[in-house]
Amino acid sequence: GGTRRGGHDRGDREEAWDKMEKLNLKSDSGSDSDGTDGSENSSESEAADPSKDLSSAPFPVAMWDLQQCDPKRCSGRKLARLGLIKELKLGQRFPGLCLSPQGVSVVSPMDKDIVSEMGASVIDCSWARLDDTPFNKMKSGHPRLLPWLVAANTVNYGKPCKLNCVEALAATFYIVGYQDLAKSYMARFSWGPAFIDINRDLLDQYSGCKNGEEVLEVQNKYLEMASKEREEKEKCKKEKSSKQGGGYNDDMDLPSSESDASTEEEEEDN
């Protein structure tokens, strides 16, 4: 309803950010002495204030930006310009949930209280430069991994698990019960709604689980089923090609189909 998007939510969000700032001051005494805050562009600082945008989340949403991505394609920076995410500095701790390769458990509906009370964060870095990423300088109270989903962004379209910042956040929102917020964030990108569409079945199943163990069960069942379907398709393709044969190359190992299959597998392993 309209009241939830009004002053009440803005007050809750501002209070959550105040709490977070106090926590950071306690845990990072002296780490902010480089004065980078003052040198930031004032219009960027204004845009990054989540309390200024009524369509933003009713809880803190933040990111560490390692400046590794193409600024024109970076979904995290676009969210910052829209006031839908706040930038954190290296060394600054985030008390809520953080999507990080250092996570052990997966995001599940059990995380709703953590997200609603302390927020969600993401690490904006390049998939190609994970080895250079100083994860030890981006600590959070609740590191998490995302379950299996397919990217719809223009850089990694169709690739499993290679989500960008906004996709990772939207998946988290959706799984913990903020489906409308997930759609709202994705609607800011021309390709965004496709992410929800192509992953809808899985997202709905994940969001219906009780905990991380159930989320993993759903993921593994889906992957097993997908693998069997792929094997069946390959089998049918081979049978079909042998029935339609009759030429001199029927028994030959044609390189095109074999190499296509192997490159697909290689891409998924990266």
Secondary structure as UniProt FT lines:
FT   HELIX           2..5
FT   HELIX           7..27
FT   TURN            28..34
FT   HELIX           36..39
FT   HELIX           42..47
FT   HELIX           50..52
FT   TURN            54..55
FT   STRAND          61..65
FT   TURN            71..73
FT   HELIX           75..81
FT   TURN            82..83
FT   STRAND          86..88
FT   TURN            90..91
FT   STRAND          94..99
FT   TURN            101..102
FT   HELIX           109..111
FT   HELIX           112..118
FT   STRAND          120..124
FT   HELIX           127..132
FT   HELIX           135..137
FT   STRAND          140..145
FT   TURN            157..158
FT   HELIX           165..176
FT   HELIX           179..186
FT   TURN            187..188
FT   TURN            190..191
FT   HELIX           192..207
FT   HELIX           212..243
FT   TURN            248..251
FT   HELIX           255..269
//
